[in-house]
Amino acid sequence: MLPDKLKSLLRGPRGGPPPGGIDKPGALGRALFAGKSAGETIALERSSRGLEEFFRDIRDTSGLTILDLGVATQQNVSFITNLGHRLCAADFLQILNDTFGLDDTVDQSNPGQIDYFLKQALDFPEGHFDAVLIWDVLEYLAPAMLAAVLERLHQIVRPKGYMLAFFHADDKLELVPFYTFRIQNLTTLNVAQQGRRRPAQLFNNRSLEKLFGKFESVKFFLTRERLREVIIKA
Amino acid sequence: MWNKRRDEEPPKPYAPPPSPAPVAPSPIQPKKEITPVSSMPMGKFEPQSPAGSASIGKAVKVVGQIYSKEDLYVDGEIEGTVEALEHKLTIGPNGVVHAGVKAREVVALGTIQGNVEAHDKLEIRKDARLVGDIRTARIIIEDGAYFKGSIDIVKPEPAKAAAKPLQAAAAPVSAAPAPPAVAHASAGGPEIKR
């Protein structure tokens, strides 16, 4: 039973459409949760070229300051601090929910709200971080908010610092799953799906290049699970 | 609690509470009064039993500085600072601490807003909320906990840890400015300064 469930999950958004195809937007999100009771979390391990590249650049140095925009987890804290780095955690999506409501009940383009959000989530000195684990949080930001967040990231990450971000490769999704990412080792992530959420924007390679145009370089890894892993060099 | 309205009574030897459960509000004082707290000599709060644990109940709010020489359980609200340098500090599920916290071991089940130094270990349990910077030797974060801030893992320094309580005990009452105390409670171990 369990292997079938896992197979069907893998055939979901990260592994292509399930058998029979998906007729309309939104069905994909529902298909992902087929056979999954409320509150149940299924975690899968996946190798990550982006993570490998991210740590290749920072693992030989200790004492770095790394910002994690995901949920603070024991695995990530232990892994990063065991490498001798200092970790800063800012539960980005939780702060986003607290500020704008679960379904963006408050307009994300409101300048006052954007300032408030940035103060809550990314109020750090200039050049404070050597690296940032962005994970998949940027997909849920409306254009004005996204621009403000990237501007702030550009300020708080030191030049030549690295960032790791994930984006769904399928640009026809209405709902995308959001995950808790737990670092298992330098090349492997444990990915636990926590629910699904309407993305504010979906990106292709070209739009991602444009999005990070202010940064020095952008490198893509398109995985078989239809997830783009992006390494951004500040 | 915390010797409220006992100024006129002769000092009594400390008797530990029968159970470590949070202290309920006294029936004599159904309404929480805001009264100024006076600084008490350290010795008066010396626990008789080293195994005893002090607790601050969920109906108690403390504004000021707390120095504890025994394990401390906080299920109420604290604004200021909390130090239990050689002991365990537990923030209960109803506990709300807007304070800098220093202890040998900190277990958070409630809310902490402030920097935390736990020389030995810090546990952030499920549904706990911690916003602040952490310095500790070990950290445990349960799934479902919320944390925002930085984490510095520091090697424990036993020599320093042993010396610090003495410094804290010798520190003058007016060493650090603190907000005026509006209410206080005591279970024997902690000392509250204002």
HADDOCK unambig.tbl for C-alpha pairs under 7 A between the chains (distance, minus, plus):
assign (segid A and resid 72 and name CA) (segid B and resid 147 and name CA) 6.20 0.50 0.50
assign (segid A and resid 73 and name CA) (segid B and resid 141 and name CA) 6.20 0.50 0.50
assign (segid A and resid 73 and name CA) (segid B and resid 143 and name CA) 6.61 0.50 0.50
assign (segid A and resid 74 and name CA) (segid B and resid 140 and name CA) 6.23 0.50 0.50
assign (segid A and resid 74 and name CA) (segid B and resid 141 and name CA) 5.13 0.50 0.50
assign (segid A and resid 74 and name CA) (segid B and resid 142 and name CA) 6.86 0.50 0.50
assign (segid A and resid 81 and name CA) (segid B and resid 153 and name CA) 6.73 0.50 0.50
assign (segid A and resid 86 and name CA) (segid B and resid 151 and name CA) 6.06 0.50 0.50
assign (segid A and resid 86 and name CA) (segid B and resid 152 and name CA) 5.63 0.50 0.50
assign (segid A and resid 87 and name CA) (segid B and resid 150 and name CA) 5.55 0.50 0.50
assign (segid A and resid 87 and name CA) (segid B and resid 151 and name CA) 5.29 0.50 0.50
assign (segid A and resid 88 and name CA) (segid B and resid 149 and name CA) 5.41 0.50 0.50
assign (segid A and resid 88 and name CA) (segid B and resid 150 and name CA) 3.92 0.50 0.50
assign (segid A and resid 88 and name CA) (segid B and resid 151 and name CA) 6.14 0.50 0.50
assign (segid A and resid 89 and name CA) (segid B and resid 147 and name CA) 6.76 0.50 0.50
assign (segid A and resid 89 and name CA) (segid B and resid 148 and name CA) 5.13 0.50 0.50
assign (segid A and resid 89 and name CA) (segid B and resid 149 and name CA) 5.36 0.50 0.50
assign (segid A and resid 89 and name CA) (segid B and resid 150 and name CA) 6.11 0.50 0.50
assign (segid A and resid 90 and name CA) (segid B and resid 148 and name CA) 4.77 0.50 0.50
assign (segid A and resid 90 and name CA) (segid B and resid 149 and name CA) 6.54 0.50 0.50
assign (segid A and resid 91 and name CA) (segid B and resid 148 and name CA) 6.45 0.50 0.50
